Amino acid sequence: MSTKKFSSVIWKYFLIVNDECAKCKICDGKYSRKGKGTTSLKNHLQRKHPEEYDLFLKEDAAKKRTDELPRPGTSLQTVKREFKQTFFDEYMEKTRMWDNTNPKSIKIDYLIAEMLALSDLPFQHVEQLGFRRLMDHIVPNYVLKGRKYFTELVCSELYDKVSSKIKNMLQDFDKVSFTSDIWSDSSSGVSLLSLTCHGITEDFQRKNIVLKANVLEERHTGDYISEIFQSMLNEWGIQKQNVHCMVRDGGSNMKRACSLSEIHNIDCTAHQLHLVVKEAIKKVDTISVLLAKCRKIAGHFNHSTMAKQELEKIQVRLNQKVLKVLQDSPTRWNSSYHMLERLDCIKDSLSLYASNNKIDQFNADDWTLIQDLVKVLKPLDDITKTLSSQNSCISDVIPLVRALNKIYDEIQESLNISVPSVLDFVSALKNELDYRFSEVDKNILFQVATFLDPRYKSKFFSDILIKQIKEKLRADLETEQSLTATTSTGVKQIIVRKEHSQSLQDSIANMLDSDDDAEQSENQISDAKANLLAEYMSEKRLPRDQDQLKYWQINNKRFGCLSSIARTYLSSPATSVPSEQFFSAAGIVYDPHRNRLLGDKAAKLLFLKYNLPLLNFNYDK
């Protein structure tokens, strides 16, 4: 084909298939060129894509005006000829469409692919007029591809590049822990099983990596989930002996799947706390009745725009902060706490609204009960937030549950709670805590993790348990290939402040401050492993607000193999919240514009949405 035809503006909207056929970049349709001409292509653009045709006419007219400039080689003076030649060359360079192999074009392709994944946009977004106009204005040389091209780019090339980078990251871990969750979408019929990896690198940095969101095509039985787990591990080249444990919910299918997969597994602490509150509420009728009343009032405002607006006007008139009434969720106990807390905050405006409208009102006893419940539930909300934070691990569970029990002991002994039913509720909470967390104290994974957390060490264990923990650690040290000699040097302490609720922090601080002298030293023992443990135990615990991983990073060489073991036991999060948060984006992925998305594509989009920022978008090398 001649240069003239290649430089025609029409080729901004079509790709050459062969000498007799061209493909529309907008609709992907193929059309005859009729003797290598462009008339039929222009007619298609005018008939099927009128907005783009208008753009074409303007661009074509502008190009023709430029083409009328005097050509080099005329009788003009040399300087003038060279100037016009330069002007012409610059114009042609600015208007020449980039080839698909142009580095600038490839870079923009990948930036658009990232945008589609990160912003939960449908692939057809690249064919929408607004986006095409924008790209045509800011990068007129760029040839914008269609939906099919970007589907392939995102779900194959970009996914493969990021996956390869993630596999390299996994090499930094000796052992890893996992969290998992199942998400289902009723409108599309798609179910996904997530697998999130948690590990600590050699320089003691905690990493949370989404490995997979696998499509579930059969009933969610334990046997089937176990097969999926194994296939995901195989895909990433992870051996079972390199898996420390799995944090799962309490579903019988997940328990069976972990058992069949021969993976150590523990309950999600947040799920257990949810059951503690849920069951305790059932045992106190007065509280169940009050919560039902609260939900009815919250529902009134959540289903009426006029009611919301009237409440806002009352709050403005009372010079109060405008706050909405919150509705709780049956799957999140702390949403009930937040509902009660919000009702207490807007008591005055809510009472004034109720006096002028037909709505249930809270009497004085109701308000007293609400205020007492807020006091009782706040420590539980604090511990849930702490254990669900990104940097929390299972070493926090035993100490924080002990602190929570201590708080409830003090509430029972104090005179701050005046409603008998609230004291019954506190008693029910304590019974549920004992029932659901009694096994945690006996679980060696929790025990060793707590022991290897320099903020806690042996503080929460009896002499018998301390002996058992040390025996386990000696066995773990035995499996290490080499044990380097260490010398007692001062422990450097770099403080990294963390946020905690004051009441919860006060409770655990008081427990840790008691008998806070140096831990009892070991008797003289000949073997190096026991001496290593004795050295670790002989030093004071770190303050609660210091970073336990920073401690091990600084003292890595001194404690050698014990540091490596700490990396393993401190890798496990306390909850499966990371996997649940991962799936919070799944509902966005399946919005009305994406409800026909296949499960495999949705899984890859979720994978990219989570891991692209984790890699800081460096996935090419």
Beta strands, then each sheet from edge to edge (+ up, - down):
strand 1: 14-18
strand 2: 21-24
strand 3: 30-32
strand 4: 176-185
strand 5: 190-200
strand 6: 206-215
strand 7: 243-248
strand 8: 265-267
sheet 1: 1+ 2- 3+
sheet 2: 6+ 5- 4+ 7+ 8+
end
